[in-house]
Amino acid sequence: MINYEKPPLILIIDDDEAVRLSLRYFLEDFGYEVVQARDGQEGLEVVHAQSPDLVLTDLRMPNMDGLEVLAEVTRSVPDIPIVIISGAGDIRDVVEALRLGAWDYLLKPIQDMGIFLHSVQTCLDRARLKQQNKEYHQSLEESLDRLHRTQKELLQSAKMAALGDLVSGVAHEVNTPLGVSVTAASFLLERTRQIREQYHLGDLKRSDLEKYLCAIHDSALVVVQNLDRAAKLIQSFQKIATDQRSEKKQYFDLCPFLEQILISLQSRYGHTAHKIYLECQECLKLYSYPGAVMQIVVNLVSNSLVHGFIDQQPGEIFLTVSLVSDTQVRIVYRDTGVGMAEEQKERLYDPFYTTQRGADRAGLGMHIVYNLITQTLKGTIHLQASPGQGVLFTLMLPVDPDLAASSL
């Protein structure tokens, strides 16, 4: 791994001591740390012992030539860039060196040291970017691996029959803030390199430092905001993975339970002109999962408040609960909001679908509702909606989910 907290270490392999010393002194003048080797065999020992950031090697050397060194280094430590510097101008040597993995090929004697320095800096920068890209992709692969494991757990617990695009959806959503964070961090790294260079050259001005401090602040703010967004997305995703079956089934009276839920939601809408009405048949006993019922109602009401009443007009929500048979309860949920277009209806239960992406909405609420109703409670949900006409959900829930599942 390349570490730029200290000067890059460059290995020069050449059997000509004069060449080694001239290149060494030149590179040290530009702040690089240099080690030397007299032949290919000694050079390989230095490579494995000190892991240089760049190797400069001659082509024609005793014991082991430059092509052999190139082949061995590329095989054993492929992340180390290698530049061939040789007096042999045979085009076949150039082609073979590039085929074996050389990053550049320079002819000596080097007439323009500016070209040599540019080659060294370019190879080091390219190696650094490759390392950053490798680390970034490794991080993404680890995230995808965790998401794949979560998907498997969801499938095993039968949360939803079709979650094929869940992992790709999560990866896409999380990748955006992570990508912004990586870009901001890379910009900050580059600005820091420039400031350090100005400092070492002795031409750092107060105005340059002030601009740099502003860049640090702005970049850090971008990184923190986007990582916070990524964390919230992951936390929302974890709600899907929570196994609602871990809650023990229990008997509870549905109507008083719904009343308590609506009371707890008053802090969400009590300061507005919106109203919620509950009409419930008495003595509706369920042997079910109250936590799942609570989350369904909370998400439906939140969806109306956030999306249905977006036009700021006073809205109304009606909850009507009745016993359909000895084994089934019907809950009708209706609001007087803006309704939904056909496309919104078709994608309502999709994970990460939301009409307010810029408002920091993850688009998981109705996906969770669908999973809880169909998988945990073994019920059904039906939607009727049109633009400007509000929405109407009809939920059919069994009194005992396990009895309903056994009858399927």
C-alpha positions in Angstrom: 0.0 0.0 0.0 1.3 3.5 -0.9 1.8 5.7 2.1 2.2 9.4 1.2 2.5 10.5 4.9 6.2 10.1 4.2 8.2 10.7 1.0 7.7 8.1 -1.7 10.4 5.4 -1.8 12.0 4.9 -5.2 14.3 1.9 -6.0 16.9 2.4 -8.7 18.3 -0.9 -10.2 21.3 -0.3 -12.5 24.8 -1.9 -12.8 26.3 1.5 -13.6 27.0 3.3 -10.4 27.3 6.7 -12.1 23.8 6.4 -13.5 22.4 5.3 -10.1 24.0 8.2 -8.3 22.9 10.8 -10.8 19.3 9.6 -10.7 19.4 9.4 -6.9 20.7 12.9 -6.4 18.2 14.3 -8.9 15.2 12.6 -7.2 16.4 13.5 -3.7 16.4 17.1 -4.7 12.6 16.8 -5.3 12.0 15.2 -1.9 11.9 11.5 -2.8 13.6 8.8 -0.7 15.9 6.6 -2.9 17.4 3.2 -2.4 19.8 1.5 -4.9 20.6 -2.0 -6.2 23.5 -3.1 -8.5 21.7 -5.9 -10.3 18.3 -7.5 -10.7 18.7 -10.1 -8.0 19.7 -7.5 -5.4 16.8 -5.3 -6.7 14.3 -8.1 -6.0 15.6 -8.5 -2.5 15.1 -4.8 -1.9 11.6 -4.9 -3.4 10.5 -7.7 -1.0 12.2 -6.2 2.0 11.3 -2.5 1.7 8.2 -2.4 -0.7 9.2 0.7 -2.7 6.5 2.9 -4.2 8.3 2.9 -7.6 11.0 0.8 -9.3 13.4 2.3 -12.0 15.4 -0.5 -13.6 17.9 -0.8 -16.4 17.3 -3.5 -19.1 20.8 -5.0 -19.7 22.3 -6.2 -16.4 24.4 -9.2 -15.2 22.8 -12.1 -13.3 19.2 -11.0 -13.9 18.2 -8.5 -16.6 15.5 -5.9 -16.4 12.8 -7.9 -18.2 13.2 -10.7 -15.6 12.9 -8.2 -12.8 9.8 -6.7 -14.4 8.2 -10.1 -14.8 8.9 -11.2 -11.2 7.8 -7.9 -9.6 4.6 -7.8 -11.8 3.8 -11.3 -10.7 4.6 -11.0 -6.9 3.7 -7.4 -6.2 1.7 -6.1 -9.2 0.7 -2.8 -7.5 4.3 -1.5 -7.6 4.8 0.6 -10.8 8.0 -0.2 -12.8 9.7 2.2 -15.3 12.3 0.8 -17.7 15.3 3.1 -18.3 17.6 1.6 -20.9 20.2 2.5 -23.5 18.9 -0.4 -25.7 16.5 1.2 -28.2 15.3 -2.0 -29.8 11.6 -1.7 -30.4 11.2 -5.4 -29.5 12.5 -4.7 -26.0 10.0 -1.8 -25.7 7.1 -4.0 -26.8 8.1 -6.9 -24.5 8.6 -4.6 -21.5 5.1 -3.1 -22.0 3.7 -6.6 -22.5 5.2 -7.7 -19.2 3.6 -4.7 -17.4 6.1 -1.8 -17.5 4.4 1.5 -16.8 6.8 3.5 -18.9 9.9 3.1 -21.0 12.7 5.8 -21.2 15.9 5.8 -23.2 19.2 6.8 -21.7 21.1 8.9 -21.6 18.1 10.9 -20.6 18.3 14.2 -22.5 15.4 16.0 -20.7 15.2 15.4 -16.9 11.8 17.2 -17.0 10.4 14.2 -19.0 12.0 11.8 -16.5 10.5 13.7 -13.5 7.1 13.8 -15.2 7.2 10.0 -15.8 8.0 9.4 -12.1 5.3 11.7 -10.8 2.7 10.3 -13.2 3.4 6.7 -12.3 3.2 7.5 -8.5 0.0 9.5 -9.0 -1.5 6.7 -11.1 -0.5 4.1 -8.5 -2.1 6.2 -5.7 -5.3 6.5 -7.6 -5.4 2.7 -8.3 -4.9 2.1 -4.6 -7.7 4.5 -3.7 -10.0 2.9 -6.3 -9.1 -0.6 -5.0 -10.0 0.4 -1.4 -13.2 2.1 -2.6 -14.3 -1.0 -4.5 -13.3 -3.3 -1.6 -15.5 -1.2 0.6 -18.4 -1.4 -1.8 -17.9 -5.2 -2.2 -18.1 -5.6 1.6 -21.3 -3.5 1.7 -22.8 -5.6 -1.1 -21.7 -8.8 0.7 -23.5 -7.7 3.9 -26.6 -6.7 1.8 -26.6 -10.1 0.1 -26.5 -11.8 3.5 -29.4 -9.7 4.7 -31.4 -10.5 1.5 -30.9 -14.2 2.2 -32.2 -13.8 5.7 -35.2 -12.0 4.4 -35.9 -14.7 1.9 -35.5 -17.4 4.5 -38.0 -15.7 6.8 -40.4 -15.3 3.8 -40.7 -11.5 4.2 -41.4 -11.1 0.6 -41.6 -13.4 -2.4 -39.8 -11.1 -4.8 -36.8 -9.1 -3.5 -34.6 -9.7 -6.5 -33.6 -6.1 -6.9 -33.3 -5.2 -3.2 -29.6 -5.4 -3.0 -28.9 -3.5 -6.2 -31.4 -0.8 -5.0 -29.6 -0.4 -1.7 -26.2 -0.4 -3.3 -27.3 2.4 -5.7 -28.8 4.5 -3.0 -25.8 4.1 -0.6 -23.3 4.5 -3.5 -24.4 8.1 -4.2 -23.5 9.7 -0.8 -20.4 7.5 -0.6 -19.3 8.6 -4.0 -19.8 12.2 -3.1 -17.8 11.7 0.1 -14.9 10.0 -1.8 -14.8 12.9 -4.3 -14.7 15.5 -1.5 -12.0 13.6 0.3 -10.0 13.2 -2.9 -10.3 16.9 -3.5 -9.1 17.7 0.0 -6.2 15.3 -0.4 -5.1 17.1 -3.6 -5.4 20.6 -2.0 -3.4 19.4 0.9 -0.7 18.1 -1.4 -0.6 21.5 -3.1 -0.4 23.4 0.2 2.4 21.1 1.4 4.3 21.8 -1.8 3.9 25.5 -1.5 5.0 25.3 2.2 8.2 23.3 1.3 9.0 25.8 -1.5 8.6 28.7 0.9 6.0 30.6 -1.1 2.9 29.9 1.0 0.9 33.1 1.4 -1.6 33.9 4.0 -4.4 34.1 1.4 -3.5 30.6 0.2 -3.8 29.3 3.7 -7.1 31.0 4.2 -8.5 29.5 1.0 -7.2 26.1 2.1 -9.0 26.4 5.5 -12.2 27.2 3.7 -11.7 24.2 1.4 -11.1 22.0 4.5 -14.3 23.2 6.1 -16.5 22.9 3.0 -15.1 19.4 2.1 -15.5 18.1 5.7 -19.1 19.4 5.7 -19.9 17.6 2.5 -18.3 14.3 3.8 -20.2 14.5 7.1 -23.5 15.3 5.5 -23.3 12.5 2.9 -22.0 9.9 5.3 -24.9 10.8 7.6 -27.3 10.3 4.7 -25.7 6.9 4.0 -26.1 5.9 7.6 -29.8 6.8 7.6 -30.3 4.8 4.5 -28.7 1.7 6.1 -30.7 2.2 9.3 -33.9 2.4 7.2 -32.9 -0.8 5.4 -32.4 -2.6 8.7 -36.0 -2.0 9.4 -36.9 -4.4 6.6 -34.5 -7.0 7.9 -36.0 -6.9 11.4 -37.9 -10.2 11.9 -41.3 -9.2 13.2 -41.8 -12.8 14.3 -39.4 -12.3 17.1 -42.3 -10.6 18.9 -44.4 -13.1 20.7 -48.0 -13.4 19.6 -50.5 -12.2 22.2 -54.2 -11.5 22.6 -55.1 -7.8 22.4 -58.2 -5.7 21.8 -57.8 -4.0 18.5 -59.9 -0.9 19.0 -58.3 0.4 22.2 -54.9 -0.5 20.7 -55.6 1.7 17.6 -56.8 4.5 19.8 -53.5 4.5 21.7 -51.6 4.5 18.4 -53.5 7.6 17.1 -52.9 9.4 20.4 -49.2 8.7 20.2 -49.3 10.2 16.6 -50.8 13.5 17.7 -47.4 15.0 18.0 -47.0 14.5 14.3 -50.2 16.3 13.2 -51.6 18.0 16.3 -50.2 21.4 15.3 -51.8 21.2 11.9 -55.4 21.4 10.7 -55.4 17.7 9.8 -57.9 15.3 11.5 -58.0 11.6 12.0 -61.2 9.7 12.7 -61.5 6.1 14.0 -64.7 4.0 13.7 -64.2 0.6 15.2 -66.5 -2.3 16.0 -66.1 -3.2 19.7 -64.6 -6.4 21.1 -62.4 -7.2 18.2 -59.9 -9.6 19.8 -56.8 -10.6 17.9 -54.2 -13.3 18.6 -51.5 -11.6 16.6 -48.5 -9.3 16.6 -49.4 -5.8 18.0 -46.0 -4.4 17.0 -46.6 -5.2 13.4 -50.1 -3.6 13.5 -48.7 -0.5 15.1 -45.9 -0.1 12.5 -48.5 -0.5 9.7 -50.8 2.2 11.0 -47.9 4.6 11.8 -46.5 4.2 8.3 -49.9 4.7 6.6 -50.5 7.9 8.6 -47.0 9.1 8.0 -47.4 8.5 4.3 -50.6 10.6 4.3 -49.0 13.5 6.3 -45.9 13.6 4.2 -47.2 12.8 0.7 -51.0 12.9 0.7 -51.3 16.4 2.3 -48.4 17.9 0.5 -50.6 20.7 -0.9 -50.9 22.2 2.6 -54.7 21.9 2.6 -56.4 20.5 5.7 -56.7 16.8 5.3 -58.7 14.1 6.9 -57.9 10.4 7.6 -60.6 7.8 8.2 -60.0 4.4 9.8 -62.9 2.0 9.8 -62.5 -1.4 11.4 -65.0 -4.3 11.3 -65.1 -8.1 11.8 -65.8 -9.8 8.5 -66.0 -13.3 9.8 -64.9 -15.3 12.9 -61.4 -15.4 11.4 -60.9 -12.1 9.5 -60.9 -8.4 10.3 -61.2 -5.6 7.7 -59.4 -2.3 8.1 -60.3 0.5 5.7 -57.9 3.4 5.6 -58.9 6.5 3.6 -57.4 10.0 3.3 -58.5 13.1 1.4 -55.1 13.9 0.1 -53.8 14.5 -3.4 -54.1 10.9 -4.5 -51.8 9.0 -6.8 -51.0 8.7 -10.5 -51.0 5.3 -12.1 -47.2 5.1 -12.1 -47.1 5.8 -8.4 -49.7 3.1 -7.7 -47.7 0.5 -9.7 -44.5 1.3 -7.8 -45.9 2.1 -4.4 -44.6 -1.1 -2.7 -41.2 -1.1 -4.4 -38.2 -0.7 -2.1 -36.6 2.8 -2.3 -39.4 4.3 -4.4 -40.3 7.8 -3.3 -41.6 11.0 -4.9 -39.6 13.1 -2.5 -36.0 11.9 -3.1 -34.6 15.4 -2.4 -36.4 15.6 0.9 -34.2 12.8 2.4 -37.0 10.2 2.0 -35.7 6.7 1.7 -38.9 5.2 0.2 -39.2 2.2 2.5 -42.4 3.0 4.4 -44.9 1.3 2.1 -42.5 -1.5 1.3 -42.4 -2.3 5.0 -46.2 -2.1 5.3 -46.6 -4.6 2.4 -44.1 -7.0 4.0 -45.8 -6.8 7.4 -49.3 -7.3 6.1 -48.5 -10.1 3.6 -45.7 -12.0 5.4 -46.0 -11.4 9.1 -49.8 -11.0 9.5 -50.7 -13.3 6.5 -53.2 -10.8 5.2 -53.8 -8.7 2.1 -53.8 -5.1 1.1 -55.7 -3.5 -1.8 -55.3 0.1 -3.0 -57.7 2.4 -4.8 -56.4 5.9 -5.7 -56.5 8.5 -8.4 -55.1 12.0 -8.7 -56.9 14.5 -6.6 -59.2 11.9 -5.0 -57.1 10.7 -2.1 -56.3 7.0 -1.4 -58.2 4.1 0.0 -56.5 1.0 1.4 -58.4 -2.1 2.3 -56.6 -4.4 4.7 -57.8 -7.9 5.3 -56.1 -9.4 8.4 -56.7 -12.8 10.0 -57.5 -12.9 13.7 -54.7 -15.5 14.1 -52.0 -15.4 11.4 -50.8 -18.9 12.1 -54.2 -20.4 11.6 -54.5 -18.4 8.3 -51.2 -19.7 7.1 -52.1 -23.3 7.9 -55.3 -23.1 5.9 -53.4 -21.9 2.7 
